[in-house]
Amino acid sequence: MARVLAVTNQKGGVGKTTTAVNLGASLAVNQKRTLLIDLDPQGNASTGVGATAPAEGRSIYDVLIGDLKITEVVQKTEVASLEVVPSSADLAGAEVELVGMLAREKRLAGALRDAVEGYDYVLIDCPPSLGLLTVNALTAADAMLVPLQCEYYALEGLARLFRTADLIREALNPQLGVAGIVLTMVDMRNNLAQQVALEVRKHFPQYVFETTIPRNVRLSEAPSHGKPILLYDVHSRGALSYLDLAREFLGREGTS
């Protein structure tokens, strides 16, 4: 059975989608069968791996709202062992449509039940909010993976996210764990970045990965070419950092 990870942070612009895409690709090149689910209406994870625009009725929206199975909407990517379930513009209205549905918080969990056998890891790229889509992801996940930018409000946002996770455990998914916190967009020449990194490691020592993701121009360029950084520039600092992160992650999981 696959291990399901919700890549989540309610703040936008923290490297969440970049981490979902590039950690997914890095796990795939480490011979792990990986599925990336784009649960963000913006669809950046889909374009970031070069997914074609889904035909009508062939996106994660149609899995959540309709009767399609995840296996019916999966697309292959250029990275062997990495597949994607694309988002679509329809997903923007999904939260409203889900409100009236039975077991609305468990739609994704139910859909994943029959899909995870073919993969080692499922990464869910969540929207930058704590709405019903993110609640669906956290309810379906074994653990959450939290990208965290080294900035002033980082700890405050992290505290809110952990409180939400506690509520999910109490009401919907008692098994929800924390796979780790990834420090992103790190520039250690910046005093504030150093201070925030120290504070996060002080408060959450058991969760923070040693590997950090630097600010890197090539990482920023790769999505516009529809490629994970490993296909765009494998020798860049960004690519090497995500490969290191995948190795550290697999070491923690005991599956390296």
ZAROMI-141507 format. One record per residue: x negated, y negated, z negated of N, C-alpha, C, O, CB in turn. Coordinates in steps of 0.05 Angstrom, whole numbers, padded with zeros to 5 digits, always signed. Each point is the difference from the previous one (the first is absolute). Glycine has a CB too. Layout:
XYZXYZXYZXYZXYZ;...
***
This chain:
-00017+00024+00000+00017-00024+00000-00017-00025+00000-00021-00001-00014+00057+00026-00010;-00028-00045+00039-00016-00024+00002+00002-00016-00026+00020+00002-00015-00012-00003+00064;-00028-00014-00055+00001-00020-00021+00009-00026+00011-00011-00010+00020-00027+00033-00046;+00059-00034+00015+00013-00024+00010-00009-00025-00016+00003+00000-00024+00037+00028+00040;-00050-00048-00002-00010-00024-00013+00015-00024+00011+00002-00004+00024-00048+00025-00030;+00056-00037-00012+00012-00026+00007-00021-00022-00002-00010-00005-00022+00056+00021+00006;-00053-00027+00038-00020-00022+00000+00016-00026-00004+00014-00009+00018-00047+00034+00013;+00030-00036-00055+00019-00021-00007-00012-00023-00016-00018+00004-00016+00053+00030+00016;-00025-00057+00005-00005-00024-00016+00021-00020+00008+00003-00006+00024-00054+00015-00028;+00065-00021-00015+00022-00018+00007-00010-00026+00012+00015-00015+00012+00013+00035-00048;-00054-00026+00032-00011-00024+00013-00008+00006+00028-00009+00022+00007-00008-00038-00051;+00022-00003+00062-00009+00003+00027-00029-00009+00004-00010-00015-00017+00058+00009+00032;-00060+00014+00006-00026-00010+00007-00023+00010-00017-00020-00013-00003+00043-00026+00019;-00019+00064-00028-00021+00010-00017-00016+00023+00012-00016+00013-00013+00044-00027-00026;-00022+00020+00065-00014+00022+00013+00015+00027-00003-00013+00021+00003-00030-00045-00011;+00069+00022+00003+00015+00025-00004+00002+00017+00026-00007+00023+00000+00034-00047-00036;-00018+00011+00057+00002+00015+00025-00027+00008+00011-00003+00022+00010+00045-00047+00000;-00062+00007-00013-00027+00007+00008-00010+00024-00014-00013+00018+00012+00004-00066-00003;+00016+00050-00035-00009+00024-00015+00016+00025+00008-00012+00021+00003+00000-00052-00041;+00038+00028+00042+00015+00024+00008-00010+00011+00027-00003+00024+00003+00043-00043-00027;-00045+00001+00043-00009+00008+00027-00028+00012-00002-00004+00022+00011+00032-00057+00010;-00046+00021-00033-00028+00009+00001-00008+00022-00019-00018+00016+00005+00008-00062+00010;+00024+00047-00038-00004+00023-00017+00012+00025+00013-00011+00021-00001+00011-00051-00040;+00023+00026+00054+00013+00022+00014-00019+00011+00022-00003+00025+00002+00048-00044-00012;-00056+00001+00025-00019+00009+00022-00025+00013-00012-00010+00020+00011+00027-00057+00018;-00026+00026-00051-00025+00012-00013+00006+00027-00012-00018+00018+00001+00002-00064-00011;+00039+00050-00001+00008+00027-00009+00002+00019+00023-00009+00024-00002+00034-00044-00037;-00015+00011+00062+00003+00017+00023-00027+00009+00011-00003+00023+00008+00046-00047+00003;-00062+00006-00011-00027+00008+00011-00014+00018-00020-00021+00012+00006+00018-00054+00021;+00013+00043-00052-00010+00019-00020+00015+00026+00001+00001+00015-00020-00015-00053-00009;+00027+00043+00052+00014+00026+00005+00025+00003-00018+00008+00023-00006-00052-00003+00019;+00056-00042-00021+00025+00001-00015+00023-00007+00019+00000-00022+00011-00024+00011-00055;+00044+00028+00047+00023-00006+00017+00016-00021-00015+00011+00004-00022-00010+00043+00042;+00001-00070-00006+00011-00024-00014+00024-00012+00016-00002-00002+00025-00043-00007-00045;+00066+00002+00006+00023-00013+00011+00002-00028-00012+00001-00003-00024+00023+00047+00032;-00022-00064+00009+00004-00028-00008+00029-00008+00005+00009+00002+00023-00058-00013-00013;+00063+00003-00030+00028-00008+00003+00001-00031-00004-00008-00010-00021+00026+00055+00004;-00009-00058+00038+00002-00030-00001+00027-00008-00010+00020+00001+00015-00053-00005+00024;+00034-00003-00064+00026-00007-00013+00003-00030-00002+00019-00010-00013-00020+00052-00013;-00016-00057+00039+00001-00029+00000+00014-00010+00026-00009+00007+00021-00034-00009-00050;+00064-00014+00026+00014-00010+00025-00018-00015+00019+00006-00002+00024+00035+00000-00051;-00063-00009+00017-00019-00014+00017-00014+00018+00020-00008-00008+00021+00002-00025-00057;+00004+00059+00029-00010+00020+00019-00030-00002+00005-00009+00010+00021+00053-00011-00001;-00059-00011-00038-00029-00004+00006-00016+00026-00001-00019+00002+00014+00024-00048-00033;+00003+00064+00002-00014+00026-00001+00004+00015+00027-00018+00014+00009+00024-00012-00060;+00018-00004+00062+00005+00013+00026-00018-00011+00022-00013+00016+00014+00061-00008-00028;-00048-00034+00017-00017-00012+00020-00030+00004-00006-00017+00001+00018+00053-00035-00008;-00043+00036-00036-00027+00003-00008-00013+00026+00008-00024+00003+00001+00034-00032-00038;+00007+00049+00043-00010+00026+00009+00008+00005+00029-00003+00022+00011+00005-00004-00057;+00008-00039+00059+00006+00001+00029+00025+00015+00006+00004+00010+00023-00051-00011-00015;+00066+00003-00027+00025+00013+00005+00016-00015+00021+00001-00025-00001+00000+00044-00045;+00011-00005+00065+00017-00013+00019+00026-00009-00013+00009+00012-00019-00029+00016+00057;+00033-00048-00027+00026-00009-00010+00019+00024+00001+00004+00011+00021-00012-00059-00006;+00021+00054-00038+00017+00024+00000+00024-00004+00017+00012-00021+00001-00028+00032-00047;+00024+00011+00059+00025-00001+00015+00023-00003-00020-00003+00006-00024-00016+00023+00061;+00042-00038-00027+00023-00004-00018+00006+00026-00014+00003+00021+00013+00015-00057+00017;-00015+00035-00056+00006+00024-00016-00024+00017-00006+00002+00024-00006+00041-00024+00027;-00067-00012-00020-00025+00016-00004-00019-00014-00019-00024-00002+00006+00030+00022+00040;+00003-00030-00068-00017-00014-00020+00007+00009-00028+00020+00015-00003-00025-00054+00034;-00010+00030-00051+00006+00007-00027+00028-00011-00008+00013+00012-00018-00062-00013+00007;+00058-00020+00023+00027-00010-00005+00021+00022+00005+00018+00003-00016-00033-00050+00028;+00012+00061+00010+00020+00020+00007-00002+00025-00018+00019+00015-00001-00021-00032+00048;-00020+00020-00060-00003+00022-00020+00015-00008-00025+00014+00016-00012-00058-00002+00032;+00040-00039-00029+00012-00010-00025+00030-00003+00003+00015+00007-00019-00058-00030+00008;+00052+00011+00033+00028-00007+00003+00016+00021+00015+00024+00004-00005-00038-00052+00005;+00001+00062+00018+00013+00020+00017-00005+00028-00008-00004+00006-00024+00001-00038+00060;+00004+00050-00017-00002+00028-00005-00026+00013+00011-00003+00024+00000+00053-00022+00000;-00068-00019+00011-00024+00012+00012-00019+00010-00022-00001-00010-00022+00006-00021+00061;-00021+00051-00031-00021+00010-00017-00026-00015+00006-00004-00010+00022+00026+00056-00024;-00039-00047-00017-00026-00014+00004-00015+00013+00023-00013-00014+00016+00011+00003-00065;+00004+00037+00052-00015+00014+00021+00010-00009+00028-00014+00004+00020+00007+00035-00051;+00031-00050+00032+00011-00009+00026-00010-00028+00008+00004-00007+00023+00036+00035-00032;-00053-00042-00009-00008-00028+00007-00030-00004-00002-00010-00022+00004+00054+00007-00021;-00059+00037+00010-00029-00002-00003-00013-00006+00027+00007+00012+00020-00005+00020-00059;-00023-00049+00039-00016-00005+00023-00029+00008-00006-00009-00004-00023+00040-00033+00039;-00045+00046+00004-00029+00005-00003-00015-00026+00003+00010-00019+00011-00005+00066+00007;-00030-00047-00028-00017-00024+00003-00026+00009+00014-00004+00024+00005+00024-00047-00046;-00037+00004+00046-00026+00006+00012-00018+00016-00019-00020+00012+00009+00024-00053+00020;+00001+00039-00054-00016+00015-00020+00012+00028-00004+00023+00003-00008-00036-00047-00015;-00003+00064+00030+00009+00027-00004+00007+00004-00030-00014-00010-00017-00014+00027+00056;+00049-00003-00044+00010+00006-00028+00014-00024-00013+00007+00002-00023-00045+00030+00019;+00041-00054+00018+00016-00022-00011+00025-00005+00018-00003-00005+00024-00039-00016-00043;+00065+00023+00006+00025-00006+00014+00015-00022-00015-00006-00006-00023+00009+00054+00040;+00016-00060-00003+00014-00023-00011+00030+00002+00004+00009+00009+00021-00050-00037-00013;+00056+00020-00028+00029-00005+00003+00004-00030+00002-00004-00014-00020+00017+00057-00006;-00006-00053+00050+00000-00029+00004+00024-00014-00013+00020+00012-00006-00044-00004+00048;+00019-00034-00047+00022-00017-00009+00014-00011+00024-00008+00004+00023-00017-00017-00065;+00047-00002+00037+00013-00015+00022+00013-00024-00012+00003-00003-00024+00005+00045+00050;+00000-00061-00009+00013-00025-00009+00025+00006-00016+00008-00016-00017-00027-00008+00056;+00033+00047-00033+00024+00007-00014-00004+00003-00030+00019-00003-00016-00003+00025+00058;-00041-00015-00049-00005+00005-00028+00004-00024-00018+00004+00002-00024-00037+00032+00038;+00033-00058-00002+00004-00025-00015+00027+00000-00013+00003-00012-00022-00033-00012+00053;+00050+00037-00019+00027+00001-00012+00005+00024-00016+00023+00004-00010-00008-00030+00048;-00035+00044-00041+00005+00025-00013+00007-00003-00029+00017+00015-00011-00048+00006+00043;+00020-00041-00046+00005-00003-00029+00030-00005-00004+00011+00009-00019-00058-00026+00011;+00059+00000+00025+00028-00006-00002+00017+00025+00005+00019+00006-00014-00028-00054+00028;+00001+00063+00007+00015+00024+00007-00002+00022-00021+00018+00016-00004-00025-00028+00052;-00016+00013-00061-00005+00021-00020+00017-00004-00025+00007+00020-00014-00053-00015+00032;+00054-00030-00023+00014-00006-00025+00025+00017-00004+00005+00009-00022-00022-00055+00025;+00031+00051+00018+00025+00015-00002-00002+00030+00003+00020+00014+00001+00002-00054+00016;-00047+00050-00014-00004+00028+00005-00003+00016-00026-00010-00010-00020-00011-00002+00064;+00029+00037-00042-00003+00018-00023-00030+00007-00003-00014+00004+00019+00060+00015-00011;-00055-00019-00033-00028+00006-00007-00018-00018+00017-00020+00010+00012+00032+00038-00023;-00006-00073+00012-00015-00019+00017-00030-00001-00005-00015-00005+00018+00057-00022-00015;-00050+00031-00029-00028-00002-00007-00016+00025+00008-00024+00000+00000+00037-00029-00038;+00002+00051+00046-00013+00025+00006+00001+00008+00029-00005+00024+00007+00016-00010-00053;-00004-00032+00064+00003+00006+00028-00027+00010+00012-00001+00020+00014+00038-00054-00010;-00058+00020-00011-00026+00007+00011-00010+00026-00012-00011+00017+00013+00000-00065-00006;+00015+00051-00033-00008+00025-00014+00013+00024+00013-00012+00021+00004+00005-00046-00047;+00033+00023+00049+00014+00021+00013-00010+00007+00027-00003+00023+00008+00042-00036-00034;-00046-00009+00041-00010+00004+00027-00027+00013+00001-00007+00015+00018+00033-00055-00004;-00042+00034-00035-00028+00010-00001-00001+00030-00008-00019+00014+00006+00003-00060-00017;+00037+00055-00001+00000+00027-00012-00007+00021+00021-00014+00019-00005+00048-00034-00028;-00024+00011+00057-00004+00020+00021-00024-00007+00019-00006+00015+00019+00055-00005-00021;-00062-00033-00003-00020-00009+00018-00029+00003-00010-00019-00001+00015+00053-00031+00002;-00037+00035-00044-00027-00002-00011-00017+00025+00003-00024-00001-00004+00043-00031-00028;-00007+00054+00040-00015+00025+00002-00022-00001+00021-00020+00014-00003+00061+00010-00012;-00038-00040+00035-00020-00001+00022-00023-00019-00005-00017-00003+00017+00053+00014+00013;-00037-00023-00054-00021-00020-00005-00013+00004-00027+00010+00013-00018+00016-00045+00046;-00050+00021-00030-00014+00000-00026+00007-00026-00015+00003+00001-00025-00041+00026+00044;+00041-00049-00005+00006-00026-00013+00021-00015+00017+00000+00001+00024-00046-00003-00044;+00065-00010+00005+00019-00019+00012-00004-00027-00013+00002-00002-00024+00032+00039+00034;-00040-00057+00006-00004-00027-00010+00024-00017+00009+00006-00002+00024-00057+00006-00023;+00064-00017-00020+00023-00017+00006-00008-00029-00003-00007-00009-00022+00039+00045+00007;-00032-00051+00037-00006-00029-00001+00025-00015-00008+00019-00001+00016-00055+00006+00019;+00037-00015-00059+00024-00013-00011+00001-00030+00008-00020-00012+00005+00020+00045-00043;+00024-00044+00038+00003-00029+00005-00010-00015-00025-00002+00011-00022+00041-00004+00053;-00047-00033-00027-00009-00016-00023+00022-00010-00017+00004-00025-00002-00043+00012+00030;+00054+00031-00040+00022-00007-00018+00006+00024-00017-00011+00022+00004+00030-00055+00029;-00002+00030-00053+00008+00022-00017+00029+00007+00004+00015+00006-00018-00049-00019-00016;+00043+00011+00060+00028+00006+00007+00005+00029+00004-00016+00017-00009+00019-00061+00030;+00020+00051-00008+00008+00027+00002-00019+00018+00017-00002+00024-00005+00049-00041+00000;-00060+00004+00025-00018+00016+00016-00024+00009-00017-00008+00023+00002+00022-00049+00039;-00025+00008-00057-00022+00007-00017+00009+00020-00022-00015+00018-00006-00007-00063+00015;+00046+00041-00019+00010+00019-00020+00003+00028+00013-00007+00020-00013+00032-00058-00011;-00017+00039+00049+00001+00026+00014-00027+00013+00002-00004+00024-00005+00043-00041+00031;-00059+00000-00020-00028+00011+00002-00010+00010-00026-00012+00022-00002+00004-00054+00039;+00012+00017-00059-00009+00008-00026+00015+00024-00011-00011+00017-00015-00002-00064+00006;+00038+00050+00017+00015+00023-00008-00009+00025+00015+00001+00023-00011+00038-00052+00001;-00048+00026+00034-00010+00022+00016-00029+00008-00005-00008+00022+00007+00040-00036+00028;-00047-00004-00047-00029+00003-00002-00008+00017-00024+00013+00001-00021-00018-00045+00043;-00018+00057-00019-00014+00013-00023-00015-00021-00016-00003+00002-00024-00001+00041+00050;-00006-00064-00012-00016-00021-00013+00000-00025+00016+00006+00001+00024-00035+00034-00046;+00023-00057+00010-00002-00025+00015-00030-00008+00001-00015+00004-00018+00061-00019+00004;-00053+00004+00037-00027-00010+00005+00003-00030+00004+00015-00009+00017-00031+00052+00005;+00001-00059-00038+00005-00029-00002-00024-00015+00011-00021-00001-00013+00051+00008-00027;-00028-00019+00064-00021-00019+00009+00003-00026-00015+00023-00010-00004-00023+00031+00050;-00022-00032-00055+00001-00024-00017-00021-00020+00008-00024+00006-00001+00041+00022-00037;-00008-00051+00047-00019-00021+00008-00011-00013-00025+00015-00005-00019+00009-00003+00063;-00050+00002-00044-00013-00013-00023+00007-00030+00000-00016-00016+00009-00021+00051-00009;+00060-00041-00011+00009-00028-00001+00013-00006-00027+00003+00018-00016+00003-00019+00067;+00001-00024-00055+00008-00010-00026+00024+00015-00011+00001+00007-00024-00019-00051+00036;+00039+00049+00004+00025+00012-00009+00000+00030+00001+00021+00012-00004+00002-00053+00018;-00045+00053-00009-00001+00029+00005+00010+00016-00024+00017+00018+00003-00055-00025+00027;+00029+00001-00054+00008+00016-00023+00029-00004-00007+00014+00019-00008-00060-00023-00009;+00056-00020+00021+00029-00005-00006+00017+00017+00018+00019+00013-00009-00030-00060-00005;+00005+00048+00040+00015+00016+00019-00003+00030-00006+00019+00015+00004-00024-00050+00030;-00018+00043-00042-00005+00028-00007+00017+00009-00024+00010+00022+00000-00057-00026+00019;+00049-00014-00039+00016+00007-00023+00030+00004+00008+00013+00018-00010-00045-00045-00019;+00042+00010+00047+00028+00003+00009+00004+00027+00015+00020+00013-00004-00016-00063+00007;-00024+00057+00013+00002+00025+00016+00000+00024-00019+00015+00019+00004-00038-00041+00035;+00006+00021-00060-00001+00022-00018+00026+00002-00017+00009+00022-00007-00059-00026+00005;+00062-00019-00004+00026+00001-00014+00021+00013+00018+00017+00015-00010-00029-00057-00016;+00012+00035+00052+00019+00012+00019-00005+00030+00001+00019+00016+00001-00017-00058+00026;-00027+00051-00027-00006+00028+00001+00010+00014-00024+00010+00023+00001-00051-00032+00026;+00040-00004-00050+00011+00012-00025+00030+00004+00003+00011+00021-00009-00047-00043-00018;+00050+00003+00038+00029+00002+00004+00007+00023+00020+00019+00015-00005-00014-00064-00004;-00022+00052+00030+00005+00021+00019-00004+00027-00014+00016+00019+00005-00032-00048+00033;-00004+00031-00055-00005+00025-00015+00024+00007-00018+00009+00023-00001-00058-00031+00003;+00060-00012-00015+00022+00005-00019+00025+00008+00014+00016+00017-00010-00036-00051-00020;+00025+00023+00054+00026+00003+00013+00000+00020+00023+00020+00013+00006-00009-00059-00020;-00033+00047+00029+00001+00013+00026-00022+00021+00005+00005+00021+00013+00016-00062+00003;-00045+00036-00025-00023+00017+00007-00020+00002-00023-00020-00014+00000+00026+00001+00049;+00000+00031-00068-00017+00001-00024-00029+00009+00006-00017-00003-00016+00058+00014-00009;-00046+00000+00049-00026+00010+00007-00018-00022+00014-00023+00006+00006+00043+00040-00001;-00010-00070-00002-00015-00020+00015-00026-00007-00015+00001-00008-00024+00042-00011+00042;-00065+00022-00005-00026-00006-00012-00013-00024+00014+00012-00013+00016-00018+00061-00028;-00019-00052+00005-00016-00022+00012-00025+00012+00013-00017+00011-00015+00035-00045-00019;-00020+00034+00060-00023+00011+00014-00024-00018-00003-00023+00009+00002+00054+00014+00030;-00026-00049-00036-00023-00018-00003+00006-00028+00009+00021-00006+00012-00050+00044-00007;+00011-00056-00013+00002-00029+00008-00025-00005+00018-00023+00005-00008+00049-00019-00035;-00021+00003+00066-00021-00007+00019-00004-00030+00001+00018-00015+00007-00008+00057+00021;-00034-00051-00035-00006-00029+00002-00006-00006+00029-00018+00011+00012+00000-00012-00060;+00034-00018+00059-00003-00007+00029-00008-00029+00004+00001-00016-00018+00034+00050+00028;-00044-00039+00014-00009-00028+00008-00020-00011-00020+00001-00023-00008+00044+00016+00030;-00064+00024-00030-00018-00007-00021-00024-00016+00012-00012+00009+00019+00026+00032-00046;-00020-00063+00014-00024-00016+00007-00014-00006-00026+00008-00019-00014+00013-00001+00056;-00041+00036-00050-00013-00003-00026-00017-00025-00002-00011-00005-00021+00012+00054+00018;-00003-00065+00025-00013-00026-00003+00018-00020-00013-00008-00021-00008-00019+00031+00049;+00053-00003-00042+00021-00017-00012+00002+00007-00030+00006+00023-00007+00019-00026+00051;-00029-00017-00061+00001+00004-00029+00027+00011-00009+00002+00017-00017-00035-00053+00011;+00055+00025+00018+00027+00009-00008+00004+00029+00007+00011+00015-00016+00006-00061+00023;-00027+00055+00016+00002+00028+00008-00014+00018-00020+00010+00021-00008-00007-00035+00056;-00026+00005-00057-00015+00016-00020+00015+00002-00026+00002+00021-00012-00045-00036+00033;+00055-00008-00030+00014+00000-00025+00025+00018+00001+00005+00015-00019-00022-00062+00011;+00032+00045+00030+00024+00016+00003-00007+00030+00001+00014+00016-00013+00009-00054+00037;-00044+00045-00009-00008+00028+00001-00007+00010-00028+00007+00023-00006-00024-00030+00053;+00002-00009-00062-00007+00009-00027+00025+00003-00018+00001+00019-00015-00045-00043+00020;+00063+00006-00003+00024+00001-00016+00017+00025+00007+00010+00014-00017-00010-00064+00014;+00003+00055+00029+00015+00024+00009-00013+00025-00010+00014+00018-00010+00002-00043+00051;-00042+00027-00038-00014+00024-00009+00001+00003-00031+00001+00022-00011-00032-00026+00050;+00032-00019-00053+00002+00001-00029+00028+00010-00009+00002+00016-00018-00034-00055+00015;+00053+00030+00016+00027+00007-00008+00009+00027+00011+00017+00014-00012-00007-00063+00010;-00020+00057+00025+00009+00025+00013-00025+00017+00008-00002+00007+00023+00045-00030-00006;-00060+00029-00036-00025+00014+00007+00004+00027+00013-00016+00009+00016-00006-00033-00053;+00043+00037+00030+00005+00028+00010+00011+00000+00028+00000+00021+00013+00008-00007-00060;+00001-00037+00057+00013-00001+00026-00017-00013+00022+00004+00008+00024+00039-00010-00049;-00060-00016+00019-00013-00016+00021-00022+00016+00014-00017+00011-00014+00027-00053-00012;-00009+00043+00052-00021+00014+00016-00026-00016-00002+00000-00025-00001+00035+00044+00032;-00057-00005-00031-00026-00013+00002-00004-00013+00027-00011-00022+00002-00008+00056-00034;+00029-00021+00052-00002-00011+00027+00018-00025+00003+00023+00001-00008-00033+00045+00027;-00001-00067-00008+00016-00024+00005+00000-00006+00030-00018+00009+00014+00006-00028-00060;+00032+00005+00055+00003-00007+00028-00008-00029+00004+00013-00018-00012+00024+00053+00018;-00057-00041+00010-00009-00027+00002+00017-00016+00020+00015+00011+00016-00061+00004-00026;+00044-00041+00008+00011-00017+00022-00017+00006+00024-00025-00001-00001+00041-00036-00030;-00003+00043+00054-00015+00009+00023+00016-00008+00025+00023+00007+00004-00043+00032-00030;+00006-00053+00044+00013-00010+00024+00010+00023+00017+00022-00002+00012-00051-00039-00013;+00013+00062+00003+00008+00022+00017+00026+00014-00009+00016+00009+00016-00065-00003-00005;+00052-00005-00038+00025+00011-00011+00024-00017+00008+00021+00011+00006-00047+00007-00045;+00022-00044+00040+00022-00018+00008+00006+00002+00030+00023-00004+00008-00037-00027-00045;-00006+00037+00053+00003+00001+00029+00013+00026+00009+00015+00000+00020-00054-00029-00015;+00034+00051-00019+00008+00026+00009+00030+00003+00006+00007+00012+00020-00045+00006-00046;+00056-00029+00009+00029+00004+00005+00009-00012+00027+00018+00010+00012-00011-00010-00061;-00020-00022+00057+00008-00012+00025-00007+00017+00024+00011-00004+00022-00017-00041-00042;-00011+00065+00016-00007+00019+00021+00015+00026-00003-00004+00019+00015-00041-00040-00012;+00063+00023-00024+00015+00024-00004-00017+00024-00009+00006+00023+00007+00026-00040+00026;-00053+00011-00048-00018+00022-00007-00008-00003-00030-00003-00022-00010-00015+00024+00057;+00016+00021-00061-00013+00000-00026-00029-00009+00003-00011+00002+00022+00042+00035-00039;-00043-00047-00004-00027-00010+00002-00020+00021+00009-00020-00007+00012+00032-00026-00048;-00006+00058+00030-00019+00022+00008-00002+00002+00030-00020+00009+00011+00031+00015-00053;+00011-00031+00057-00001+00001+00029-00009-00026+00012-00010-00001+00022+00046+00035-00023;-00032-00055-00014-00008-00027+00010-00029-00006-00004-00013-00009+00019+00059-00007-00028;-00056+00021-00015-00029-00005-00005-00008+00018-00024+00001-00009-00023+00001-00039+00041;-00010+00072-00012-00006+00019-00021-00024-00008-00017-00004+00011-00022+00023+00025+00050;-00036-00054-00018-00024-00007-00014+00004-00026-00017-00019-00009-00013-00008+00030+00050;+00050-00032-00036+00005-00025-00015+00001+00006-00030+00004+00023-00009+00021-00042+00048;-00028-00002-00055+00001+00003-00029+00028+00010-00009+00003+00016-00018-00038-00052+00013;+00055+00026+00019+00028+00008-00006+00004+00030+00004+00011+00014-00017+00004-00059+00029;-00025+00056+00011+00003+00028+00006-00015+00017-00021+00011+00020-00010-00005-00030+00059;-00030+00002-00055-00016+00016-00018+00012+00000-00028-00001+00019-00015-00040-00030+00041;+00053-00012-00034+00013-00002-00026+00024+00019-00002+00004+00013-00020-00019-00061+00017;+00032+00049+00024+00023+00018-00001-00008+00029+00001+00013+00017-00012+00014-00052+00034;-00049+00041-00008-00010+00028-00001-00010+00007-00028+00005+00022-00010-00018-00025+00059;-00001-00016-00062-00008+00004-00027+00024+00004-00019+00000+00016-00018-00042-00043+00027;+00062+00010-00005+00024+00002-00016+00014+00027+00003+00008+00012-00020-00002-00062+00024;-00005+00060+00021+00013+00026+00004-00016+00022-00014+00012+00018-00012+00005-00034+00056;-00044+00014-00043-00016+00020-00014+00004-00001-00030+00003+00021-00013-00037-00023+00050;+00035-00022-00048+00004-00003-00029+00028+00010-00007+00004+00013-00021-00035-00052+00020;+00051+00032+00017+00027+00008-00005+00002+00031+00000+00012+00012-00018+00006-00055+00039;-00030+00056-00001+00002+00029+00002-00016+00013-00023+00007+00021-00009-00002-00025+00059;-00026-00009-00059-00015+00010-00023+00017-00001-00025-00001+00019-00016-00041-00035+00037;+00058-00005-00025+00018-00002-00022+00022+00022+00002+00008+00011-00020-00017-00061+00016;+00017+00055+00028+00022+00019+00004-00010+00029-00002+00015+00018-00003+00007-00051+00033;-00049+00036-00029-00011+00027-00002+00003+00015+00026+00000+00025+00000+00010-00025-00048;-00008-00015+00071+00004+00014+00026-00021-00009+00020+00004+00005+00024+00044-00002-00033;-00070-00014+00000-00021-00009+00019-00014+00023+00013-00018-00004+00016+00012-00038-00042;
***
